[in-house]
């Protein structure tokens, strides 16, 4: 893997390949066998320096967990809906109203949208 830095030594990204957008004189790509995204990295004298543990904002984690939980219903629904082809075939043979009643509504009932 590669750790990519700006010329000033600030960390830009980690990648398994050097992206064409990060070649040239603006960036320095250094090969590395280890990378922990929980830590800060810099480049000093052409070498990778693993810095401090990045602080965790507990309020941000709580907010992101709530945001994820609030959208989980849509992920669950999407996983259970039949393919577009199957749905279109059902509509062709049974009509839109039957599709809504027989295919869509049972899944919406199973995974209701949370009320805020």
C-alpha positions as CSV (number, residue, x, y, z in Angstrom):
1,X,0.0,0.0,0.0
2,X,1.0,3.6,-0.4
3,X,0.6,6.6,1.9
4,X,0.4,9.8,-0.1
5,X,1.6,13.1,1.3
6,X,1.7,16.7,0.1
7,X,5.2,18.2,-0.3
8,X,4.8,19.9,3.1
9,X,4.5,16.4,4.7
10,X,0.8,16.5,5.4
11,X,-1.1,13.3,4.9
12,X,-3.4,13.1,2.0
13,X,-4.6,9.5,1.6
14,X,-3.8,5.7,1.7
15,X,-4.2,3.7,-1.5
16,X,-3.3,0.3,-2.8
17,X,-2.2,2.0,-6.1
18,X,-0.9,5.5,-6.8
19,X,-3.8,7.3,-8.4
20,X,-3.0,9.2,-11.5
21,X,-4.5,12.3,-9.9
22,X,-1.8,12.1,-7.2
23,X,1.4,11.8,-9.2
24,X,3.9,14.5,-10.1
25,X,5.7,17.1,-8.1
26,X,2.8,18.0,-5.8
27,X,2.6,14.7,-4.0
28,X,5.0,12.1,-2.5
29,X,3.9,8.4,-2.4
30,X,5.7,6.2,0.1
31,X,5.3,2.5,0.2
32,X,4.2,1.1,3.6
33,X,3.3,-2.2,5.1
34,X,1.1,-0.9,7.8
35,X,-1.6,1.8,8.2
36,X,-4.0,2.4,11.1
37,X,-6.6,5.0,10.2
38,X,-7.0,5.8,14.0
39,X,-3.6,7.6,13.9
40,X,-2.3,10.8,12.3
41,X,0.5,10.4,9.8
42,X,3.1,12.9,8.5
43,X,6.1,12.7,6.3
44,X,9.4,14.0,7.7
45,X,12.7,13.8,5.7
46,X,11.1,11.5,3.3
47,X,10.0,9.0,6.0
48,X,6.5,8.1,7.3
49,X,6.0,9.2,10.9
50,X,3.0,7.7,12.8
51,X,1.7,10.4,15.1
52,X,-0.9,10.7,17.8
53,X,-4.1,8.8,18.1
54,X,-6.9,10.8,16.4
55,X,-9.3,12.0,19.1
56,X,-12.8,10.6,18.9
57,X,-15.8,12.9,19.3
58,X,-18.4,10.9,21.3
59,X,-21.1,13.3,20.3
60,X,-20.4,12.8,16.6
61,X,-20.4,9.0,17.0
62,X,-23.8,9.2,18.8
63,X,-25.1,11.5,16.0
64,X,-23.8,9.2,13.2
65,X,-25.2,6.1,15.0
66,X,-28.6,7.8,15.2
67,X,-28.5,8.8,11.5
68,X,-27.6,5.3,10.5
69,X,-30.4,3.8,12.7
70,X,-32.9,6.3,11.2
71,X,-32.1,5.1,7.7
72,X,-31.8,1.4,8.4
73,X,-35.4,0.8,7.3
74,X,-34.6,1.8,3.7
75,X,-31.6,-0.5,3.6
76,X,-33.7,-3.4,4.9
77,X,-36.5,-2.6,2.4
78,X,-34.1,-2.4,-0.6
79,X,-32.6,-5.8,0.3
80,X,-36.1,-7.4,0.3
81,X,-37.7,-5.9,-2.8
82,X,-37.6,-8.1,-5.8
83,X,-35.5,-7.1,-8.7
84,X,-36.7,-4.4,-11.1
85,X,-37.4,-7.0,-13.7
86,X,-39.5,-9.1,-11.4
87,X,-41.4,-6.0,-10.3
88,X,-42.0,-4.8,-13.9
89,X,-43.2,-8.3,-14.8
90,X,-45.6,-8.3,-11.9
91,X,-47.0,-4.9,-12.9
92,X,-47.4,-6.1,-16.5
93,X,-49.4,-9.2,-15.5
94,X,-51.2,-7.8,-12.4
95,X,-51.3,-4.0,-12.7
96,X,-49.9,-1.2,-10.6
97,X,-52.4,-1.4,-7.9
98,X,-51.8,-5.1,-7.3
99,X,-48.0,-4.4,-7.3
100,X,-48.4,-1.7,-4.6
101,X,-50.7,-4.0,-2.5
102,X,-48.9,-7.3,-3.0
103,X,-45.3,-6.4,-3.3
104,X,-44.6,-2.9,-1.9
105,X,-46.9,-2.5,1.0
106,X,-46.0,-5.8,2.8
107,X,-42.3,-4.8,2.8
108,X,-43.2,-1.2,4.0
109,X,-45.2,-2.8,6.8
110,X,-42.4,-5.1,7.7
111,X,-39.8,-2.2,7.8
112,X,-41.8,0.9,8.7
113,X,-40.2,4.3,8.4
114,X,-39.4,5.6,11.9
115,X,-41.3,8.6,13.1
116,X,-39.2,11.5,14.2
